Amino acid sequence: MSMVDPSIDKLAEMVDSKYTLVIMAAKRARELTKPGVNLKEREVSTALKEIARGEITYEKDRG
């Protein structure tokens, strides 16, 4: 059982690589640090949970 919720393995299945996952979480966490955003937990935790719920997605640039 993973101590991290959501588990990294579950999150990794939702993207094409762990690198993509890290970039997605970092970008969203950075957005959550802006003034006026009130959170009950850390920004990265919130970002990972949003990714797990499918609220944050990505599209690869094929250019």
PQR file with spaces between the fields and no chain letter, atoms N, CA, C, O and H, PARSE charges and radii, in Angstrom:
ATOM       1  N    MET     1       0.841   -1.176    0.000 -0.4000 1.5000
ATOM       2  CA   MET     1       0.000    0.000    0.000 -0.0000 2.0000
ATOM       3  C    MET     1       0.890    1.245    0.000  0.5500 1.7000
ATOM       4  O    MET     1       1.872    1.327    0.737 -0.5500 1.4000
ATOM       5  N    SER     2       0.531    2.181   -0.821 -0.4000 1.5000
ATOM       6  CA   SER     2       1.306    3.407   -0.953 -0.0000 2.0000
ATOM       7  C    SER     2       0.929    4.404    0.137  0.5500 1.7000
ATOM       8  O    SER     2      -0.234    4.517    0.525 -0.5500 1.4000
ATOM       9  H    SER     2      -0.267    2.114   -1.420  0.4000 1.0000
ATOM      10  N    MET     3       1.935    5.120    0.619 -0.4000 1.5000
ATOM      11  CA   MET     3       1.664    6.159    1.607 -0.0000 2.0000
ATOM      12  C    MET     3       1.253    7.462    0.935  0.5500 1.7000
ATOM      13  O    MET     3       0.740    8.368    1.592 -0.5500 1.4000
ATOM      14  H    MET     3       2.880    5.029    0.304  0.4000 1.0000
ATOM      15  N    VAL     4       1.477    7.558   -0.362 -0.4000 1.5000
ATOM      16  CA   VAL     4       1.134    8.751   -1.117 -0.0000 2.0000
ATOM      17  C    VAL     4      -0.236    8.547   -1.736  0.5500 1.7000
ATOM      18  O    VAL     4      -0.508    7.513   -2.346 -0.5500 1.4000
ATOM      19  H    VAL     4       1.894    6.823   -0.896  0.4000 1.0000
ATOM      20  N    ASP     5      -1.089    9.537   -1.575 -0.4000 1.5000
ATOM      21  CA   ASP     5      -2.420    9.469   -2.168 -0.0000 2.0000
ATOM      22  C    ASP     5      -2.620   10.696   -3.027  0.5500 1.7000
ATOM      23  O    ASP     5      -2.633   11.800   -2.485 -0.5500 1.4000
ATOM      24  H    ASP     5      -0.868   10.377   -1.079  0.4000 1.0000
ATOM      25  N    PRO     6      -2.774   10.577   -4.303 -0.5600 1.5000
ATOM      26  CA   PRO     6      -2.845    9.353   -5.099  0.2800 2.0000
ATOM      27  C    PRO     6      -1.461    8.748   -5.322  0.5500 1.7000
ATOM      28  O    PRO     6      -0.444    9.436   -5.239 -0.5500 1.4000
ATOM      29  N    SER     7      -1.449    7.465   -5.602 -0.4000 1.5000
ATOM      30  CA   SER     7      -0.157    6.784   -5.752 -0.0000 2.0000
ATOM      31  C    SER     7       0.541    7.219   -7.038  0.5500 1.7000
ATOM      32  O    SER     7      -0.107    7.522   -8.040 -0.5500 1.4000
ATOM      33  H    SER     7      -2.275    6.906   -5.669  0.4000 1.0000
ATOM      34  N    ILE     8       1.844    7.243   -6.994 -0.4000 1.5000
ATOM      35  CA   ILE     8       2.636    7.620   -8.153 -0.0000 2.0000
ATOM      36  C    ILE     8       2.396    6.640   -9.302  0.5500 1.7000
ATOM      37  O    ILE     8       2.370    7.044  -10.464 -0.5500 1.4000
ATOM      38  H    ILE     8       2.370    6.996   -6.180  0.4000 1.0000
ATOM      39  N    ASP     9       2.223    5.363   -8.986 -0.4000 1.5000
ATOM      40  CA   ASP     9       1.974    4.367  -10.030 -0.0000 2.0000
ATOM      41  C    ASP     9       0.668    4.652  -10.768  0.5500 1.7000
ATOM      42  O    ASP     9       0.613    4.544  -11.993 -0.5500 1.4000
ATOM      43  H    ASP     9       2.245    5.034   -8.041  0.4000 1.0000
ATOM      44  N    LYS    10      -0.378    5.013  -10.036 -0.4000 1.5000
ATOM      45  CA   LYS    10      -1.661    5.341  -10.655 -0.0000 2.0000
ATOM      46  C    LYS    10      -1.519    6.575  -11.536  0.5500 1.7000
ATOM      47  O    LYS    10      -2.030    6.609  -12.656 -0.5500 1.4000
ATOM      48  H    LYS    10      -0.334    5.101   -9.041  0.4000 1.0000
ATOM      49  N    LEU    11      -0.827    7.586  -11.028 -0.4000 1.5000
ATOM      50  CA   LEU    11      -0.634    8.811  -11.791 -0.0000 2.0000
ATOM      51  C    LEU    11       0.195    8.564  -13.042  0.5500 1.7000
ATOM      52  O    LEU    11      -0.099    9.124  -14.098 -0.5500 1.4000
ATOM      53  H    LEU    11      -0.413    7.559  -10.118  0.4000 1.0000
ATOM      54  N    ALA    12       1.230    7.731  -12.938 -0.4000 1.5000
ATOM      55  CA   ALA    12       2.104    7.446  -14.073 -0.0000 2.0000
ATOM      56  C    ALA    12       1.344    6.749  -15.206  0.5500 1.7000
ATOM      57  O    ALA    12       1.711    6.892  -16.372 -0.5500 1.4000
ATOM      58  H    ALA    12       1.469    7.276  -12.080  0.4000 1.0000
ATOM      59  N    GLU    13       0.307    6.008  -14.880 -0.4000 1.5000
ATOM      60  CA   GLU    13      -0.514    5.347  -15.892 -0.0000 2.0000
ATOM      61  C    GLU    13      -1.354    6.339  -16.686  0.5500 1.7000
ATOM      62  O    GLU    13      -1.819    6.020  -17.780 -0.5500 1.4000
ATOM      63  H    GLU    13       0.009    5.892  -13.932  0.4000 1.0000
ATOM      64  N    MET    14      -1.551    7.532  -16.148 -0.4000 1.5000
ATOM      65  CA   MET    14      -2.407    8.527  -16.782 -0.0000 2.0000
ATOM      66  C    MET    14      -1.653    9.402  -17.783  0.5500 1.7000
ATOM      67  O    MET    14      -2.272   10.163  -18.527 -0.5500 1.4000
ATOM      68  H    MET    14      -1.173    7.791  -15.259  0.4000 1.0000
ATOM      69  N    VAL    15      -0.342    9.303  -17.806 -0.4000 1.5000
ATOM      70  CA   VAL    15       0.482   10.132  -18.686 -0.0000 2.0000
ATOM      71  C    VAL    15       1.465    9.252  -19.450  0.5500 1.7000
ATOM      72  O    VAL    15       1.580    8.056  -19.183 -0.5500 1.4000
ATOM      73  H    VAL    15       0.161    8.685  -17.202  0.4000 1.0000
ATOM      74  N    ASP    16       2.173    9.856  -20.405 -0.4000 1.5000
ATOM      75  CA   ASP    16       3.086    9.059  -21.217 -0.0000 2.0000
ATOM      76  C    ASP    16       4.437    8.822  -20.560  0.5500 1.7000
ATOM      77  O    ASP    16       5.172    7.917  -20.959 -0.5500 1.4000
ATOM      78  H    ASP    16       2.079   10.827  -20.622  0.4000 1.0000
ATOM      79  N    SER    17       4.776    9.639  -19.541 -0.4000 1.5000
ATOM      80  CA   SER    17       6.039    9.436  -18.827 -0.0000 2.0000
ATOM      81  C    SER    17       5.985   10.145  -17.473  0.5500 1.7000
ATOM      82  O    SER    17       5.161   11.032  -17.249 -0.5500 1.4000
ATOM      83  H    SER    17       4.179   10.373  -19.217  0.4000 1.0000
ATOM      84  N    LYS    18       6.870    9.738  -16.594 -0.4000 1.5000
ATOM      85  CA   LYS    18       6.934   10.396  -15.288 -0.0000 2.0000
ATOM      86  C    LYS    18       7.402   11.839  -15.433  0.5500 1.7000
ATOM      87  O    LYS    18       7.039   12.698  -14.629 -0.5500 1.4000
ATOM      88  H    LYS    18       7.539    9.017  -16.776  0.4000 1.0000
ATOM      89  N    TYR    19       8.206   12.103  -16.458 -0.4000 1.5000
ATOM      90  CA   TYR    19       8.653   13.467  -16.722 -0.0000 2.0000
ATOM      91  C    TYR    19       7.447   14.367  -17.001  0.5500 1.7000
ATOM      92  O    TYR    19       7.366   15.476  -16.474 -0.5500 1.4000
ATOM      93  H    TYR    19       8.501   11.405  -17.110  0.4000 1.0000
ATOM      94  N    THR    20       6.520   13.895  -17.819 -0.4000 1.5000
ATOM      95  CA   THR    20       5.304   14.657  -18.114 -0.0000 2.0000
ATOM      96  C    THR    20       4.520   14.917  -16.836  0.5500 1.7000
ATOM      97  O    THR    20       4.019   16.022  -16.626 -0.5500 1.4000
ATOM      98  H    THR    20       6.586   12.993  -18.247  0.4000 1.0000
ATOM      99  N    LEU    21       4.415   13.918  -15.993 -0.4000 1.5000
ATOM     100  CA   LEU    21       3.710   14.062  -14.724 -0.0000 2.0000
ATOM     101  C    LEU    21       4.336   15.154  -13.859  0.5500 1.7000
ATOM     102  O    LEU    21       3.632   15.980  -13.279 -0.5500 1.4000
ATOM     103  H    LEU    21       4.822   13.021  -16.163  0.4000 1.0000
ATOM     104  N    VAL    22       5.658   15.146  -13.780 -0.4000 1.5000
ATOM     105  CA   VAL    22       6.365   16.143  -12.969 -0.0000 2.0000
ATOM     106  C    VAL    22       6.129   17.546  -13.516  0.5500 1.7000
ATOM     107  O    VAL    22       5.880   18.477  -12.751 -0.5500 1.4000
ATOM     108  H    VAL    22       6.230   14.475  -14.251  0.4000 1.0000
ATOM     109  N    ILE    23       6.205   17.700  -14.830 -0.4000 1.5000
ATOM     110  CA   ILE    23       5.998   19.007  -15.442 -0.0000 2.0000
ATOM     111  C    ILE    23       4.568   19.496  -15.207  0.5500 1.7000
ATOM     112  O    ILE    23       4.357   20.660  -14.867 -0.5500 1.4000
ATOM     113  H    ILE    23       6.408   16.943  -15.451  0.4000 1.0000
ATOM     114  N    MET    24       3.591   18.610  -15.387 -0.4000 1.5000
ATOM     115  CA   MET    24       2.193   18.980  -15.162 -0.0000 2.0000
ATOM     116  C    MET    24       1.970   19.437  -13.727  0.5500 1.7000
ATOM     117  O    MET    24       1.357   20.477  -13.487 -0.5500 1.4000
ATOM     118  H    MET    24       3.762   17.664  -15.663  0.4000 1.0000
ATOM     119  N    ALA    25       2.469   18.657  -12.777 -0.4000 1.5000
ATOM     120  CA   ALA    25       2.283   18.984  -11.363 -0.0000 2.0000
ATOM     121  C    ALA    25       2.988   20.287  -11.006  0.5500 1.7000
ATOM     122  O    ALA    25       2.445   21.099  -10.258 -0.5500 1.4000
ATOM     123  H    ALA    25       2.967   17.812  -12.972  0.4000 1.0000
ATOM     124  N    ALA    26       4.185   20.493  -11.531 -0.4000 1.5000
ATOM     125  CA   ALA    26       4.937   21.703  -11.214 -0.0000 2.0000
ATOM     126  C    ALA    26       4.252   22.943  -11.765  0.5500 1.7000
ATOM     127  O    ALA    26       4.168   23.961  -11.078 -0.5500 1.4000
ATOM     128  H    ALA    26       4.626   19.833  -12.139  0.4000 1.0000
ATOM     129  N    LYS    27       3.766   22.868  -12.986 -0.4000 1.5000
ATOM     130  CA   LYS    27       3.088   24.020  -13.584 -0.0000 2.0000
ATOM     131  C    LYS    27       1.817   24.365  -12.812  0.5500 1.7000
ATOM     132  O    LYS    27       1.548   25.533  -12.531 -0.5500 1.4000
ATOM     133  H    LYS    27       3.835   22.041  -13.543  0.4000 1.0000
ATOM     134  N    ARG    28       1.046   23.347  -12.476 -0.4000 1.5000
ATOM     135  CA   ARG    28      -0.202   23.592  -11.734 -0.0000 2.0000
ATOM     136  C    ARG    28       0.101   24.104  -10.334  0.5500 1.7000
ATOM     137  O    ARG    28      -0.578   25.012   -9.856 -0.5500 1.4000
ATOM     138  H    ARG    28       1.264   22.398  -12.704  0.4000 1.0000
ATOM     139  N    ALA    29       1.088   23.552   -9.677 -0.4000 1.5000
ATOM     140  CA   ALA    29       1.453   24.010   -8.329 -0.0000 2.0000
ATOM     141  C    ALA    29       1.881   25.472   -8.369  0.5500 1.7000
ATOM     142  O    ALA    29       1.556   26.239   -7.463 -0.5500 1.4000
ATOM     143  H    ALA    29       1.640   22.814  -10.066  0.4000 1.0000
ATOM     144  N    ARG    30       2.598   25.855   -9.400 -0.4000 1.5000
ATOM     145  CA   ARG    30       3.013   27.245   -9.554 -0.0000 2.0000
ATOM     146  C    ARG    30       1.800   28.158   -9.694  0.5500 1.7000
ATOM     147  O    ARG    30       1.780   29.256   -9.137 -0.5500 1.4000
ATOM     148  H    ARG    30       2.862   25.231  -10.136  0.4000 1.0000
ATOM     149  N    GLU    31       0.777   27.704  -10.443 -0.4000 1.5000
ATOM     150  CA   GLU    31      -0.460   28.478  -10.573 -0.0000 2.0000
ATOM     151  C    GLU    31      -1.148   28.643   -9.224  0.5500 1.7000
ATOM     152  O    GLU    31      -1.737   29.687   -8.944 -0.5500 1.4000
ATOM     153  H    GLU    31       0.793   26.813  -10.895  0.4000 1.0000
ATOM     154  N    LEU    32      -1.073   27.621   -8.399 -0.4000 1.5000
ATOM     155  CA   LEU    32      -1.761   27.640   -7.105 -0.0000 2.0000
ATOM     156  C    LEU    32      -1.066   28.519   -6.065  0.5500 1.7000
ATOM     157  O    LEU    32      -1.628   28.765   -4.998 -0.5500 1.4000
ATOM     158  H    LEU    32      -0.595   26.773   -8.626  0.4000 1.0000
ATOM     159  N    THR    33       0.142   28.994   -6.358 -0.4000 1.5000
ATOM     160  CA   THR    33       0.847   29.859   -5.405 -0.0000 2.0000
ATOM     161  C    THR    33       0.474   31.327   -5.572  0.5500 1.7000
ATOM     162  O    THR    33       0.933   32.171   -4.802 -0.5500 1.4000
ATOM     163  H    THR    33       0.598   28.794   -7.225  0.4000 1.0000
ATOM     164  N    LYS    34      -0.348   31.641   -6.560 -0.4000 1.5000
ATOM     165  CA   LYS    34      -0.733   33.029   -6.809 -0.0000 2.0000
ATOM     166  C    LYS    34      -1.594   33.557   -5.664  0.5500 1.7000
ATOM     167  O    LYS    34      -2.319   32.795   -5.024 -0.5500 1.4000
ATOM     168  H    LYS    34      -0.721   30.955   -7.185  0.4000 1.0000
ATOM     169  N    PRO    35      -1.514   34.855   -5.410 -0.5600 1.5000
ATOM     170  CA   PRO    35      -2.328   35.455   -4.344  0.2800 2.0000
ATOM     171  C    PRO    35      -3.823   35.212   -4.571  0.5500 1.7000
ATOM     172  O    PRO    35      -4.307   35.228   -5.703 -0.5500 1.4000
ATOM     173  N    GLY    36      -4.524   34.993   -3.490 -0.4000 1.5000
ATOM     174  CA   GLY    36      -5.963   34.778   -3.553 -0.0000 2.0000
ATOM     175  C    GLY    36      -6.373   33.319   -3.624  0.5500 1.7000
ATOM     176  O    GLY    36      -7.562   33.010   -3.544 -0.5500 1.4000
ATOM     177  H    GLY    36      -4.131   34.981   -2.571  0.4000 1.0000
ATOM     178  N    VAL    37      -5.418   32.420   -3.772 -0.4000 1.5000
ATOM     179  CA   VAL    37      -5.724   30.990   -3.810 -0.0000 2.0000
ATOM     180  C    VAL    37      -5.505   30.432   -2.403  0.5500 1.7000
ATOM     181  O    VAL    37      -4.383   30.412   -1.897 -0.5500 1.4000
ATOM     182  H    VAL    37      -4.452   32.671   -3.837  0.4000 1.0000
ATOM     183  N    ASN    38      -6.576   29.988   -1.791 -0.4000 1.5000
ATOM     184  CA   ASN    38      -6.501   29.438   -0.433 -0.0000 2.0000
ATOM     185  C    ASN    38      -6.620   27.918   -0.505  0.5500 1.7000
ATOM     186  O    ASN    38      -7.590   27.388   -1.046 -0.5500 1.4000
ATOM     187  H    ASN    38      -7.488   30.004   -2.202  0.4000 1.0000
ATOM     188  N    LEU    39      -5.642   27.235    0.036 -0.4000 1.5000
ATOM     189  CA   LEU    39      -5.607   25.777   -0.003 -0.0000 2.0000
ATOM     190  C    LEU    39      -5.539   25.200    1.401  0.5500 1.7000
ATOM     191  O    LEU    39      -5.031   25.839    2.322 -0.5500 1.4000
ATOM     192  H    LEU    39      -4.854   27.665    0.475  0.4000 1.0000
ATOM     193  N    LYS    40      -6.054   23.992    1.556 -0.4000 1.5000
ATOM     194  CA   LYS    40      -5.980   23.285    2.838 -0.0000 2.0000
ATOM     195  C    LYS    40      -4.731   22.426    2.928  0.5500 1.7000
ATOM     196  O    LYS    40      -4.359   21.976    4.011 -0.5500 1.4000
ATOM     197  H    LYS    40      -6.467   23.473    0.807  0.4000 1.0000
ATOM     198  N    GLU    41      -4.077   22.194    1.781 -0.4000 1.5000
ATOM     199  CA   GLU    41      -2.865   21.385    1.766 -0.0000 2.0000
ATOM     200  C    GLU    41      -1.855   22.014    0.817  0.5500 1.7000
ATOM     201  O    GLU    41      -2.138   23.039    0.197 -0.5500 1.4000
ATOM     202  H    GLU    41      -4.380   22.559    0.901  0.4000 1.0000
ATOM     203  N    ARG    42      -0.702   21.418    0.703 -0.4000 1.5000
ATOM     204  CA   ARG    42       0.370   21.983   -0.120 -0.0000 2.0000
ATOM     205  C    ARG    42      -0.009   21.992   -1.598  0.5500 1.7000
ATOM     206  O    ARG    42      -0.825   21.190   -2.054 -0.5500 1.4000
ATOM     207  H    ARG    42      -0.472   20.585    1.206  0.4000 1.0000
ATOM     208  N    GLU    43       0.595   22.905   -2.323 -0.4000 1.5000
ATOM     209  CA   GLU    43       0.260   23.098   -3.729 -0.0000 2.0000
ATOM     210  C    GLU    43       0.503   21.853   -4.574  0.5500 1.7000
ATOM     211  O    GLU    43      -0.321   21.511   -5.422 -0.5500 1.4000
ATOM     212  H    GLU    43       1.258   23.556   -1.953  0.4000 1.0000
ATOM     213  N    VAL    44       1.617   21.177   -4.354 -0.4000 1.5000
ATOM     214  CA   VAL    44       1.929   19.987   -5.148 -0.0000 2.0000
ATOM     215  C    VAL    44       0.924   18.877   -4.863  0.5500 1.7000
ATOM     216  O    VAL    44       0.508   18.176   -5.785 -0.5500 1.4000
ATOM     217  H    VAL    44       2.287   21.454   -3.665  0.4000 1.0000
ATOM     218  N    SER    45       0.529   18.706   -3.614 -0.4000 1.5000
ATOM     219  CA   SER    45      -0.470   17.691   -3.271 -0.0000 2.0000
ATOM     220  C    SER    45      -1.794   17.979   -3.974  0.5500 1.7000
ATOM     221  O    SER    45      -2.434   17.076   -4.513 -0.5500 1.4000
ATOM     222  H    SER    45       0.867   19.276   -2.865  0.4000 1.0000
ATOM     223  N    THR    46      -2.189   19.233   -3.960 -0.4000 1.5000
ATOM     224  CA   THR    46      -3.424   19.625   -4.637 -0.0000 2.0000
ATOM     225  C    THR    46      -3.323   19.356   -6.131  0.5500 1.7000
ATOM     226  O    THR    46      -4.261   18.832   -6.731 -0.5500 1.4000
ATOM     227  H    THR    46      -1.669   19.966   -3.522  0.4000 1.0000
ATOM     228  N    ALA    47      -2.198   19.708   -6.736 -0.4000 1.5000
ATOM     229  CA   ALA    47      -2.004   19.494   -8.166 -0.0000 2.0000
ATOM     230  C    ALA    47      -2.068   18.009   -8.514  0.5500 1.7000
ATOM     231  O    ALA    47      -2.717   17.642   -9.494 -0.5500 1.4000
ATOM     232  H    ALA    47      -1.436   20.134   -6.248  0.4000 1.0000
ATOM     233  N    LEU    48      -1.418   17.154   -7.746 -0.4000 1.5000
ATOM     234  CA   LEU    48      -1.441   15.716   -8.016 -0.0000 2.0000
ATOM     235  C    LEU    48      -2.846   15.142   -7.883  0.5500 1.7000
ATOM     236  O    LEU    48      -3.234   14.274   -8.665 -0.5500 1.4000
ATOM     237  H    LEU    48      -0.891   17.452   -6.950  0.4000 1.0000
ATOM     238  N    LYS    49      -3.603   15.608   -6.916 -0.4000 1.5000
ATOM     239  CA   LYS    49      -4.984   15.136   -6.763 -0.0000 2.0000
ATOM     240  C    LYS    49      -5.851   15.592   -7.924  0.5500 1.7000
ATOM     241  O    LYS    49      -6.720   14.845   -8.373 -0.5500 1.4000
ATOM     242  H    LYS    49      -3.288   16.313   -6.281  0.4000 1.0000
ATOM     243  N    GLU    50      -5.630   16.807   -8.419 -0.4000 1.5000
ATOM     244  CA   GLU    50      -6.370   17.277   -9.585 -0.0000 2.0000
ATOM     245  C    GLU    50      -6.039   16.443  -10.817  0.5500 1.7000
ATOM     246  O    GLU    50      -6.927   16.134  -11.612 -0.5500 1.4000
ATOM     247  H    GLU    50      -4.924   17.413   -8.054  0.4000 1.0000
ATOM     248  N    ILE    51      -4.782   16.079  -10.980 -0.4000 1.5000
ATOM     249  CA   ILE    51      -4.377   15.219  -12.094 -0.0000 2.0000
ATOM     250  C    ILE    51      -5.053   13.859  -11.972  0.5500 1.7000
ATOM     251  O    ILE    51      -5.553   13.328  -12.963 -0.5500 1.4000
ATOM     252  H    ILE    51      -4.061   16.330  -10.334  0.4000 1.0000
ATOM     253  N    ALA    52      -5.075   13.296  -10.785 -0.4000 1.5000
ATOM     254  CA   ALA    52      -5.694   11.980  -10.559 -0.0000 2.0000
ATOM     255  C    ALA    52      -7.187   12.003  -10.871  0.5500 1.7000
ATOM     256  O    ALA    52      -7.736   11.016  -11.361 -0.5500 1.4000
ATOM     257  H    ALA    52      -4.668   13.727   -9.979  0.4000 1.0000
ATOM     258  N    ARG    53      -7.843   13.124  -10.590 -0.4000 1.5000
ATOM     259  CA   ARG    53      -9.281   13.251  -10.871 -0.0000 2.0000
ATOM     260  C    ARG    53      -9.558   13.562  -12.338  0.5500 1.7000
ATOM     261  O    ARG    53     -10.716   13.587  -12.755 -0.5500 1.4000
ATOM     262  H    ARG    53      -7.397   13.926  -10.192  0.4000 1.0000
ATOM     263  N    GLY    54      -8.521   13.796  -13.118 -0.4000 1.5000
ATOM     264  CA   GLY    54      -8.704   14.101  -14.532 -0.0000 2.0000
ATOM     265  C    GLY    54      -9.010   15.559  -14.801  0.5500 1.7000
ATOM     266  O    GLY    54      -9.412   15.909  -15.911 -0.5500 1.4000
ATOM     267  H    GLY    54      -7.580   13.776  -12.780  0.4000 1.0000
ATOM     268  N    GLU    55      -8.829   16.415  -13.812 -0.4000 1.5000
ATOM     269  CA   GLU    55      -9.100   17.837  -13.980 -0.0000 2.0000
ATOM     270  C    GLU    55      -7.971   18.565  -14.719  0.5500 1.7000
ATOM     271  O    GLU    55      -8.187   19.624  -15.309 -0.5500 1.4000
ATOM     272  H    GLU    55      -8.502   16.131  -12.910  0.4000 1.0000
ATOM     273  N    ILE    56      -6.779   17.992  -14.679 -0.4000 1.5000
ATOM     274  CA   ILE    56      -5.617   18.551  -15.361 -0.0000 2.0000
ATOM     275  C    ILE    56      -5.183   17.553  -16.422  0.5500 1.7000
ATOM     276  O    ILE    56      -4.907   16.393  -16.117 -0.5500 1.4000
ATOM     277  H    ILE    56      -6.603   17.132  -14.200  0.4000 1.0000
ATOM     278  N    THR    57      -5.125   18.002  -17.656 -0.4000 1.5000
ATOM     279  CA   THR    57      -4.721   17.139  -18.757 -0.0000 2.0000
ATOM     280  C    THR    57      -3.582   17.803  -19.526  0.5500 1.7000
ATOM     281  O    THR    57      -3.179   18.925  -19.220 -0.5500 1.4000
ATOM     282  H    THR    57      -5.350   18.944  -17.904  0.4000 1.0000
ATOM     283  N    TYR    58      -3.085   17.108  -20.504 -0.4000 1.5000
ATOM     284  CA   TYR    58      -2.005   17.645  -21.322 -0.0000 2.0000
ATOM     285  C    TYR    58      -2.192   17.217  -22.758  0.5500 1.7000
ATOM     286  O    TYR    58      -2.909   16.262  -23.056 -0.5500 1.4000
ATOM     287  H    TYR    58      -3.413   16.196  -20.753  0.4000 1.0000
ATOM     288  N    GLU    59      -1.536   17.937  -23.637 -0.4000 1.5000
ATOM     289  CA   GLU    59      -1.520   17.593  -25.042 -0.0000 2.0000
ATOM     290  C    GLU    59      -0.107   17.775  -25.535  0.5500 1.7000
ATOM     291  O    GLU    59       0.484   18.838  -25.342 -0.5500 1.4000
ATOM     292  H    GLU    59      -0.953   18.713  -23.395  0.4000 1.0000
ATOM     293  N    LYS    60       0.442   16.769  -26.163 -0.4000 1.5000
ATOM     294  CA   LYS    60       1.803   16.829  -26.665 -0.0000 2.0000
ATOM     295  C    LYS    60       1.869   17.733  -27.884  0.5500 1.7000
ATOM     296  O    LYS    60       1.012   17.659  -28.765 -0.5500 1.4000
ATOM     297  H    LYS    60      -0.038   15.906  -26.320  0.4000 1.0000
ATOM     298  N    ASP    61       2.876   18.579  -27.937 -0.4000 1.5000
ATOM     299  CA   ASP    61       3.114   19.429  -29.084 -0.0000 2.0000
ATOM     300  C    ASP    61       3.829   18.587  -30.142  0.5500 1.7000
ATOM     301  O    ASP    61       4.948   18.128  -29.911 -0.5500 1.4000
ATOM     302  H    ASP    61       3.572   18.640  -27.222  0.4000 1.0000
ATOM     303  N    ARG    62       3.220   18.387  -31.254 -0.4000 1.5000
ATOM     304  CA   ARG    62       3.789   17.528  -32.292 -0.0000 2.0000
ATOM     305  C    ARG    62       4.602   18.330  -33.310  0.5500 1.7000
ATOM     306  O    ARG    62       4.958   17.815  -34.371 -0.5500 1.4000
ATOM     307  H    ARG    62       2.311   18.759  -31.442  0.4000 1.0000
ATOM     308  N    GLY    63       4.892   19.582  -32.986 -0.4000 1.5000
ATOM     309  CA   GLY    63       5.573   20.452  -33.940 -0.0000 2.0000
ATOM     310  C    GLY    63       7.003   20.466  -33.875  0.5500 1.7000
ATOM     311  O    GLY    63       7.649   21.174  -34.647 -0.5500 1.4000
ATOM     312  H    GLY    63       4.604   20.000  -32.125  0.4000 1.0000
